[in-house]
């Protein structure tokens, strides 16, 4: 018997958070559509906002890491990745921090970085990091 795994089975997203800019909206749309997850647009995650007020963008990411809200998809712009990964790095043990992207281009177009975060009474903790290439834009006809 052959079992077919859907994207939703593989990545059951509960909520999606994104910069409201078109490129991020296009990238996140297939994932959110498969899961029927609401998309929350955060103005503080745009390139311009992150450059103008990095602390506000970092607070958004820190809040996402701190709350136990189930699987969350987050889409941001390549230049903002180093700053916005920092809250995850801060919650990761040194044995896992080497798995985070460490130089530009950070992640390729349509690449995913999956951080497994557990929430204990003490604080959130990253317990695993995965990196995946995807074909979602190709499969769903989203412009590259």
Secondary structure, 3 states (H helix, E strand, C coil): CCCCCCHHHHCCCCEEEECCCHHHHHHHHHHHHHHCCEEEECHHHCHHHHHHCHHHHHHHHHHHHHCCCCCEEEECCHHHHHHHHHHHHHCECHHHHCCCCCCCCCCCCCCEEEEEEEECCCCEEEEEEEEECCCHHHHHCCCC
